Amino acid sequence: MLIISTFEHSLEVEEALAVLEQKGVARSAIMLIPMDGPQSPYGEDLAKPSGKTTLAFEVGMASGTAMSVVGISCGFRLAEGPIIWGIVSAVAGFFIGGGITQWIVQKSLLPVVRKTKTVPELTLIVRCPEERYPELRQVLWQYRALSVGHAEESNA
């Protein structure tokens, strides 16, 4: 049986490895794999717009559409006509709706969401007999594993 778990790169991983070895798991039955993080902070992430920006754009488009309908309706009575008032109100609605949304998102999410440096993860694979799985799983959870799973080994 294979026990697969993930850890953040921390001291708890070393402690878990020491406890596993004390419990009789051979070093040859333990594999620790460091996982790679993003290669470049300037790569593909800049091509994707952030959720805050797209939300403000979507709300701006929706409020621009709604305001243009109101502007066209009022434009039938005003001197410049429905087309001019529809365009003016659409632009005004877009900037008002997008600006208010951007302001709300920055005020409400800025204290909550902070950019943290992501710590690379480690994957730990342990080969053990099936009857030892509950005991070793408990050790991994005790030392703050992010996730623990198991797989049956195939003899093929």
TORPA-4810 file (N, C-alpha, C, O; in nm, 3 decimals):
<nodes>
NODE_1_0.085_-0.116_0.000_0.000_0.000_0.000_0.090_0.123_0.000_0.196_0.126_0.063_M
NODE_2_0.046_0.224_-0.071_0.116_0.351_-0.076_0.034_0.457_-0.003_-0.085_0.472_-0.028_L
NODE_3_0.099_0.529_0.086_0.036_0.642_0.154_0.096_0.767_0.090_0.218_0.783_0.087_I
NODE_4_0.012_0.854_0.040_0.056_0.975_-0.028_0.003_1.094_0.050_-0.117_1.102_0.078_I
NODE_5_0.093_1.186_0.085_0.049_1.304_0.160_0.127_1.426_0.110_0.235_1.414_0.053_S
NODE_6_0.069_1.543_0.133_0.134_1.667_0.095_0.154_1.752_0.220_0.072_1.752_0.312_T
NODE_7_0.265_1.824_0.221_0.302_1.911_0.331_0.347_2.045_0.275_0.391_2.053_0.160_F
NODE_8_0.335_2.149_0.356_0.407_2.272_0.326_0.551_2.249_0.369_0.578_2.169_0.459_E
NODE_9_0.641_2.319_0.305_0.782_2.303_0.338_0.807_2.365_0.474_0.818_2.487_0.486_H
NODE_10_0.817_2.280_0.579_0.833_2.330_0.715_0.902_2.224_0.799_0.938_2.117_0.751_S
NODE_11_0.921_2.256_0.925_0.988_2.166_1.018_0.904_2.043_1.048_0.959_1.938_1.082_L
NODE_12_0.773_2.054_1.035_0.686_1.940_1.064_0.714_1.821_0.973_0.695_1.706_1.014_E
NODE_13_0.759_1.847_0.852_0.792_1.737_0.759_0.908_1.657_0.815_0.904_1.534_0.816_V
NODE_14_1.010_1.725_0.862_1.127_1.655_0.918_1.087_1.575_1.041_1.132_1.462_1.061_E
NODE_15_1.002_1.634_1.124_0.957_1.563_1.243_0.875_1.440_1.206_0.889_1.335_1.268_E
NODE_16_0.789_1.453_1.106_0.708_1.339_1.062_0.797_1.228_1.008_0.774_1.111_1.036_A
NODE_17_0.900_1.265_0.930_0.992_1.163_0.878_1.065_1.091_0.991_1.083_0.969_0.986_L
NODE_18_1.107_1.165_1.094_1.176_1.104_1.207_1.084_1.008_1.281_1.127_0.900_1.321_A
NODE_19_0.958_1.047_1.300_0.864_0.960_1.370_0.833_0.835_1.287_0.822_0.725_1.341_V
NODE_20_0.820_0.851_1.155_0.796_0.735_1.069_0.912_0.636_1.077_0.890_0.515_1.082_L
NODE_21_1.035_0.688_1.079_1.150_0.599_1.091_1.155_0.532_1.227_1.195_0.416_1.238_E
NODE_22_1.115_0.603_1.333_1.111_0.544_1.467_1.006_0.433_1.475_1.022_0.338_1.551_Q
NODE_23_0.900_0.446_1.397_0.794_0.345_1.398_0.827_0.226_1.310_0.745_0.136_1.295_K
NODE_24_0.947_0.224_1.252_0.991_0.105_1.180_0.977_0.113_1.029_0.995_0.012_0.962_G
NODE_25_0.947_0.227_0.974_0.939_0.241_0.829_1.082_0.264_0.778_1.150_0.357_0.822_V
NODE_26_1.126_0.181_0.686_1.262_0.192_0.634_1.275_0.317_0.547_1.178_0.363_0.486_A
NODE_27_1.396_0.371_0.542_1.421_0.489_0.458_1.396_0.459_0.311_1.356_0.547_0.235_R
NODE_28_1.420_0.338_0.272_1.399_0.301_0.131_1.251_0.296_0.095_1.217_0.293_-0.023_S
NODE_29_1.162_0.295_0.195_1.018_0.293_0.170_0.956_0.432_0.175_0.835_0.447_0.164_A
NODE_30_1.041_0.536_0.191_0.993_0.674_0.200_1.049_0.752_0.082_1.169_0.748_0.055_I
NODE_31_0.962_0.824_0.014_1.005_0.911_-0.095_0.946_1.050_-0.071_0.825_1.065_-0.055_M
NODE_32_1.033_1.151_-0.070_0.991_1.289_-0.050_1.021_1.365_-0.178_1.135_1.370_-0.224_L
NODE_33_0.917_1.426_-0.236_0.930_1.493_-0.366_0.896_1.640_-0.349_0.783_1.673_-0.312_I
NODE_34_0.992_1.730_-0.375_0.959_1.873_-0.372_0.885_1.912_-0.500_0.927_1.876_-0.610_P
NODE_35_0.777_1.985_-0.485_0.697_2.027_-0.600_0.743_2.165_-0.644_0.775_2.250_-0.561_M
NODE_36_0.745_2.187_-0.774_0.787_2.316_-0.829_0.673_2.416_-0.822_0.556_2.380_-0.834_D
NODE_37_0.710_2.542_-0.801_0.614_2.651_-0.803_0.610_2.712_-0.942_0.668_2.657_-1.035_G
NODE_38_0.544_2.824_-0.956_0.541_2.891_-1.086_0.683_2.930_-1.128_0.763_2.974_-1.045_P
NODE_39_0.712_2.914_-1.255_0.846_2.942_-1.305_0.876_3.090_-1.304_0.987_3.131_-1.267_Q
NODE_40_0.781_3.171_-1.344_0.806_3.313_-1.357_0.686_3.390_-1.304_0.572_3.359_-1.339_S
NODE_41_0.711_3.491_-1.221_0.597_3.569_-1.175_0.538_3.656_-1.286_0.429_3.712_-1.269_P
NODE_42_0.608_3.670_-1.398_0.561_3.755_-1.506_0.511_3.676_-1.625_0.489_3.734_-1.732_Y
NODE_43_0.492_3.547_-1.611_0.456_3.462_-1.724_0.311_3.475_-1.765_0.264_3.583_-1.802_G
NODE_44_0.241_3.366_-1.758_0.104_3.357_-1.808_0.005_3.429_-1.716_-0.107_3.457_-1.758_E
NODE_45_0.044_3.457_-1.593_-0.049_3.519_-1.498_-0.091_3.658_-1.542_-0.201_3.701_-1.510_D
NODE_46_-0.005_3.729_-1.615_-0.041_3.863_-1.659_-0.141_3.859_-1.772_-0.214_3.957_-1.793_L
NODE_47_-0.146_3.749_-1.846_-0.242_3.740_-1.956_-0.385_3.723_-1.904_-0.480_3.762_-1.972_A
NODE_48_-0.400_3.667_-1.786_-0.532_3.647_-1.728_-0.569_3.770_-1.646_-0.492_3.811_-1.559_K
NODE_49_-0.683_3.829_-1.670_-0.722_3.943_-1.589_-0.763_3.898_-1.449_-0.812_3.787_-1.430_P
NODE_50_-0.743_3.985_-1.352_-0.779_3.949_-1.216_-0.931_3.952_-1.200_-1.001_4.015_-1.279_S
NODE_51_-0.980_3.884_-1.099_-1.124_3.878_-1.075_-1.182_4.014_-1.042_-1.296_4.043_-1.077_G
NODE_52_-1.103_4.099_-0.974_-1.152_4.231_-0.938_-1.177_4.316_-1.062_-1.277_4.387_-1.071_K
NODE_53_-1.085_4.308_-1.157_-1.097_4.389_-1.278_-1.213_4.340_-1.363_-1.291_4.422_-1.413_T
NODE_54_-1.227_4.210_-1.381_-1.336_4.160_-1.464_-1.471_4.187_-1.399_-1.569_4.214_-1.470_T
NODE_55_-1.479_4.181_-1.267_-1.606_4.211_-1.199_-1.645_4.356_-1.224_-1.761_4.384_-1.255_L
NODE_56_-1.550_4.448_-1.212_-1.581_4.589_-1.235_-1.622_4.613_-1.380_-1.711_4.693_-1.406_A
NODE_57_-1.558_4.544_-1.473_-1.594_4.559_-1.614_-1.734_4.506_-1.641_-1.812_4.570_-1.711_F
NODE_58_-1.766_4.391_-1.586_-1.899_4.333_-1.607_-2.009_4.420_-1.547_-2.112_4.443_-1.611_E
NODE_59_-1.987_4.468_-1.427_-2.088_4.555_-1.365_-2.097_4.685_-1.442_-2.207_4.739_-1.460_V
NODE_60_-1.983_4.738_-1.489_-1.984_4.859_-1.569_-2.063_4.842_-1.698_-2.139_4.931_-1.737_G
NODE_61_-2.045_4.729_-1.765_-2.120_4.703_-1.888_-2.270_4.691_-1.860_-2.352_4.744_-1.935_M
NODE_62_-2.305_4.622_-1.752_-2.446_4.607_-1.719_-2.509_4.742_-1.683_-2.620_4.772_-1.729_A
NODE_63_-2.440_4.821_-1.603_-2.499_4.951_-1.568_-2.498_5.047_-1.686_-2.586_5.132_-1.698_S
NODE_64_-2.399_5.034_-1.774_-2.398_5.115_-1.896_-2.515_5.081_-1.986_-2.577_5.171_-2.043_G
NODE_65_-2.547_4.954_-1.998_-2.662_4.913_-2.078_-2.792_4.966_-2.018_-2.878_5.018_-2.090_T
NODE_66_-2.805_4.952_-1.887_-2.927_5.000_-1.822_-2.941_5.151_-1.835_-3.050_5.202_-1.862_A
NODE_67_-2.832_5.222_-1.817_-2.836_5.368_-1.827_-2.862_5.412_-1.971_-2.926_5.516_-1.992_M
NODE_68_-2.814_5.337_-2.069_-2.840_5.377_-2.208_-2.988_5.363_-2.242_-3.041_5.443_-2.319_S
NODE_69_-3.054_5.264_-2.187_-3.198_5.250_-2.210_-3.272_5.370_-2.152_-3.362_5.425_-2.215_V
NODE_70_-3.231_5.410_-2.032_-3.294_5.527_-1.970_-3.263_5.652_-2.050_-3.350_5.737_-2.071_V
NODE_71_-3.138_5.665_-2.096_-3.099_5.782_-2.174_-3.171_5.791_-2.308_-3.210_5.899_-2.350_G
NODE_72_-3.189_5.678_-2.374_-3.262_5.677_-2.501_-3.407_5.717_-2.479_-3.464_5.795_-2.556_I
NODE_73_-3.465_5.664_-2.372_-3.605_5.698_-2.343_-3.622_5.847_-2.315_-3.716_5.909_-2.364_S
NODE_74_-3.531_5.903_-2.238_-3.538_6.046_-2.208_-3.500_6.130_-2.330_-3.546_6.243_-2.343_C
NODE_75_-3.418_6.075_-2.418_-3.371_6.148_-2.534_-3.480_6.183_-2.633_-3.465_6.276_-2.711_G
NODE_76_-3.589_6.110_-2.631_-3.700_6.142_-2.720_-3.763_6.277_-2.686_-3.822_6.342_-2.772_F
NODE_77_-3.750_6.319_-2.561_-3.807_6.447_-2.519_-3.704_6.560_-2.518_-3.741_6.677_-2.521_R
NODE_78_-3.572_6.525_-2.514_-3.468_6.628_-2.505_-3.423_6.671_-2.645_-3.450_6.603_-2.744_L
NODE_79_-3.355_6.783_-2.650_-3.323_6.846_-2.778_-3.223_6.767_-2.861_-3.237_6.763_-2.983_A
NODE_80_-3.122_6.705_-2.800_-3.017_6.639_-2.878_-3.063_6.507_-2.940_-2.999_6.459_-3.034_E
NODE_81_-3.167_6.448_-2.891_-3.221_6.328_-2.949_-3.180_6.201_-2.876_-3.091_6.205_-2.791_G
NODE_82_-3.243_6.088_-2.907_-3.220_5.963_-2.834_-3.082_5.902_-2.857_-3.028_5.838_-2.766_P
NODE_83_-3.023_5.919_-2.974_-2.893_5.856_-3.001_-2.784_5.920_-2.916_-2.706_5.849_-2.852_I
NODE_84_-2.779_6.052_-2.915_-2.677_6.122_-2.837_-2.693_6.092_-2.689_-2.596_6.061_-2.620_I
NODE_85_-2.816_6.101_-2.637_-2.839_6.076_-2.496_-2.817_5.928_-2.460_-2.777_5.898_-2.348_W
NODE_86_-2.842_5.838_-2.551_-2.812_5.696_-2.527_-2.663_5.670_-2.512_-2.621_5.596_-2.424_G
NODE_87_-2.584_5.734_-2.600_-2.438_5.717_-2.593_-2.382_5.782_-2.466_-2.301_5.722_-2.396_I
NODE_88_-2.427_5.904_-2.437_-2.378_5.975_-2.319_-2.414_5.897_-2.192_-2.329_5.881_-2.104_V
NODE_89_-2.535_5.850_-2.183_-2.576_5.778_-2.062_-2.509_5.641_-2.052_-2.483_5.593_-1.942_S
NODE_90_-2.481_5.577_-2.166_-2.411_5.448_-2.162_-2.270_5.465_-2.109_-2.225_5.387_-2.025_A
NODE_91_-2.199_5.565_-2.157_-2.062_5.591_-2.110_-2.064_5.628_-1.962_-1.983_5.578_-1.884_V
NODE_92_-2.156_5.717_-1.923_-2.164_5.757_-1.783_-2.199_5.637_-1.694_-2.141_5.621_-1.587_A
NODE_93_-2.292_5.554_-1.737_-2.330_5.436_-1.659_-2.216_5.337_-1.645_-2.198_5.277_-1.539_G
NODE_94_-2.138_5.320_-1.752_-2.024_5.229_-1.747_-1.923_5.276_-1.642_-1.878_5.197_-1.559_F
NODE_95_-1.886_5.404_-1.646_-1.785_5.454_-1.554_-1.838_5.460_-1.410_-1.763_5.434_-1.316_F
NODE_96_-1.963_5.495_-1.393_-2.020_5.500_-1.258_-2.028_5.360_-1.199_-1.983_5.337_-1.086_I
NODE_97_-2.086_5.265_-1.274_-2.100_5.128_-1.223_-1.966_5.060_-1.200_-1.946_4.997_-1.097_G
NODE_98_-1.875_5.073_-1.297_-1.742_5.011_-1.280_-1.663_5.075_-1.169_-1.594_5.005_-1.094_G
NODE_99_-1.671_5.208_-1.156_-1.597_5.277_-1.051_-1.646_5.242_-0.912_-1.567_5.219_-0.821_G
NODE_100_-1.777_5.239_-0.896_-1.833_5.205_-0.765_-1.797_5.061_-0.729_-1.761_5.032_-0.614_I
NODE_101_-1.807_4.970_-0.825_-1.772_4.830_-0.799_-1.625_4.817_-0.763_-1.591_4.747_-0.668_T
NODE_102_-1.538_4.883_-0.837_-1.395_4.878_-0.807_-1.367_4.933_-0.667_-1.285_4.877_-0.594_Q
NODE_103_-1.433_5.039_-0.629_-1.414_5.097_-0.498_-1.461_5.003_-0.387_-1.393_4.986_-0.286_W
NODE_104_-1.577_4.941_-0.407_-1.631_4.847_-0.307_-1.540_4.726_-0.293_-1.513_4.682_-0.181_I
NODE_105_-1.492_4.672_-0.404_-1.405_4.555_-0.399_-1.275_4.589_-0.327_-1.227_4.510_-0.246_V
NODE_106_-1.218_4.703_-0.355_-1.093_4.741_-0.289_-1.114_4.764_-0.141_-1.029_4.727_-0.060_Q
NODE_107_-1.225_4.825_-0.104_-1.249_4.853_0.038_-1.281_4.726_0.116_-1.235_4.709_0.229_K
NODE_108_-1.359_4.636_0.056_-1.402_4.518_0.131_-1.304_4.403_0.124_-1.291_4.330_0.222_S
NODE_109_-1.232_4.385_0.014_-1.145_4.269_-0.001_-0.999_4.298_0.030_-0.921_4.205_0.052_L
NODE_110_-0.958_4.424_0.031_-0.818_4.455_0.053_-0.767_4.408_0.189_-0.659_4.349_0.195_L
NODE_111_-0.839_4.431_0.299_-0.787_4.380_0.426_-0.792_4.227_0.434_-0.711_4.167_0.505_P
NODE_112_-0.886_4.164_0.364_-0.903_4.019_0.373_-0.802_3.945_0.286_-0.737_3.851_0.332_V
NODE_113_-0.789_3.988_0.162_-0.702_3.919_0.068_-0.569_3.992_0.062_-0.561_4.106_0.017_V
NODE_114_-0.466_3.925_0.107_-0.332_3.981_0.100_-0.248_3.887_0.016_-0.261_3.765_0.024_R
NODE_115_-0.163_3.945_-0.063_-0.077_3.861_-0.145_0.029_3.799_-0.055_0.112_3.868_0.004_K
NODE_116_0.024_3.668_-0.047_0.122_3.597_0.032_0.213_3.521_-0.062_0.173_3.476_-0.169_T
NODE_117_0.334_3.508_-0.019_0.428_3.432_-0.099_0.394_3.285_-0.082_0.390_3.234_0.030_K
NODE_118_0.368_3.217_-0.191_0.330_3.077_-0.182_0.451_2.992_-0.148_0.558_3.006_-0.207_T
NODE_119_0.432_2.905_-0.052_0.538_2.815_-0.008_0.528_2.688_-0.092_0.419_2.632_-0.105_V
NODE_120_0.638_2.642_-0.148_0.632_2.518_-0.226_0.588_2.401_-0.139_0.618_2.395_-0.020_P
NODE_121_0.518_2.312_-0.200_0.470_2.195_-0.128_0.564_2.077_-0.148_0.642_2.072_-0.243_E
NODE_122_0.554_1.984_-0.056_0.629_1.860_-0.063_0.530_1.746_-0.068_0.428_1.749_0.002_L
NODE_123_0.557_1.646_-0.149_0.474_1.527_-0.154_0.552_1.412_-0.092_0.666_1.386_-0.130_T
NODE_124_0.491_1.346_0.002_0.554_1.235_0.072_0.483_1.107_0.034_0.361_1.097_0.045_L
NODE_125_0.559_1.009_-0.012_0.504_0.878_-0.048_0.570_0.774_0.041_0.693_0.765_0.048_I
NODE_126_0.488_0.697_0.110_0.538_0.595_0.203_0.481_0.460_0.160_0.360_0.447_0.141_V
NODE_127_0.568_0.361_0.145_0.523_0.224_0.116_0.518_0.148_0.248_0.617_0.144_0.322_R
NODE_128_0.402_0.088_0.277_0.386_0.016_0.403_0.283_-0.095_0.385_0.208_-0.095_0.287_C
NODE_129_0.280_-0.189_0.478_0.174_-0.291_0.475_0.038_-0.228_0.505_0.031_-0.125_0.572_P
NODE_130_-0.066_-0.289_0.457_-0.200_-0.232_0.470_-0.245_-0.219_0.615_-0.319_-0.126_0.648_E
NODE_131_-0.202_-0.309_0.701_-0.246_-0.302_0.840_-0.181_-0.186_0.918_-0.230_-0.151_1.025_E
NODE_132_-0.074_-0.127_0.866_-0.009_-0.013_0.933_-0.065_0.121_0.886_-0.027_0.225_0.939_R
NODE_133_-0.153_0.119_0.787_-0.205_0.244_0.731_-0.268_0.336_0.834_-0.234_0.454_0.836_Y
NODE_134_-0.359_0.290_0.920_-0.421_0.384_1.016_-0.319_0.451_1.109_-0.330_0.570_1.139_P
NODE_135_-0.221_0.374_1.153_-0.120_0.427_1.245_-0.035_0.535_1.177_-0.011_0.642_1.233_E
NODE_136_0.012_0.506_1.056_0.097_0.601_0.985_0.018_0.722_0.937_0.070_0.834_0.935_L
NODE_137_-0.106_0.700_0.900_-0.192_0.812_0.860_-0.211_0.910_0.976_-0.209_1.031_0.956_R
NODE_138_-0.228_0.855_1.097_-0.243_0.939_1.215_-0.117_1.022_1.240_-0.127_1.139_1.279_Q
NODE_139_-0.001_0.962_1.219_0.125_1.036_1.236_0.131_1.152_1.138_0.169_1.263_1.175_V
NODE_140_0.095_1.128_1.013_0.101_1.234_0.912_0.005_1.348_0.945_0.040_1.465_0.931_L
NODE_141_-0.116_1.315_0.989_-0.210_1.420_1.027_-0.161_1.496_1.149_-0.181_1.617_1.160_W
NODE_142_-0.095_1.424_1.242_-0.045_1.487_1.363_0.060_1.594_1.330_0.068_1.696_1.398_Q
NODE_143_0.138_1.572_1.226_0.241_1.667_1.188_0.196_1.758_1.074_0.277_1.797_0.990_Y
NODE_144_0.069_1.791_1.071_0.008_1.894_0.987_0.024_1.868_0.837_0.069_1.956_0.763_R
NODE_145_-0.012_1.750_0.795_-0.017_1.723_0.651_-0.134_1.801_0.592_-0.238_1.816_0.655_A
NODE_146_-0.116_1.850_0.470_-0.225_1.920_0.403_-0.331_1.822_0.355_-0.450_1.852_0.359_L
NODE_147_-0.286_1.705_0.309_-0.379_1.601_0.265_-0.310_1.467_0.278_-0.188_1.457_0.269_S
NODE_148_-0.390_1.363_0.298_-0.338_1.226_0.309_-0.431_1.136_0.228_-0.553_1.145_0.240_V
NODE_149_-0.371_1.050_0.147_-0.449_0.954_0.070_-0.373_0.823_0.062_-0.259_0.812_0.108_G
NODE_150_-0.436_0.724_0.003_-0.368_0.596_-0.012_-0.403_0.534_-0.147_-0.504_0.569_-0.209_H
NODE_151_-0.318_0.443_-0.189_-0.339_0.373_-0.315_-0.288_0.230_-0.300_-0.190_0.204_-0.230_A
NODE_152_-0.356_0.141_-0.365_-0.312_0.001_-0.367_-0.203_-0.013_-0.472_-0.212_0.045_-0.580_E
NODE_153_-0.102_-0.089_-0.440_0.005_-0.113_-0.536_-0.040_-0.221_-0.633_-0.098_-0.323_-0.594_E
NODE_154_-0.012_-0.197_-0.759_-0.045_-0.299_-0.859_0.079_-0.383_-0.886_0.190_-0.330_-0.890_S
NODE_155_0.060_-0.511_-0.905_0.172_-0.602_-0.927_0.198_-0.623_-1.075_0.278_-0.709_-1.111_N
NODE_156_0.133_-0.548_-1.160_0.149_-0.571_-1.302_0.274_-0.509_-1.356_0.302_-0.519_-1.476_A
</nodes>
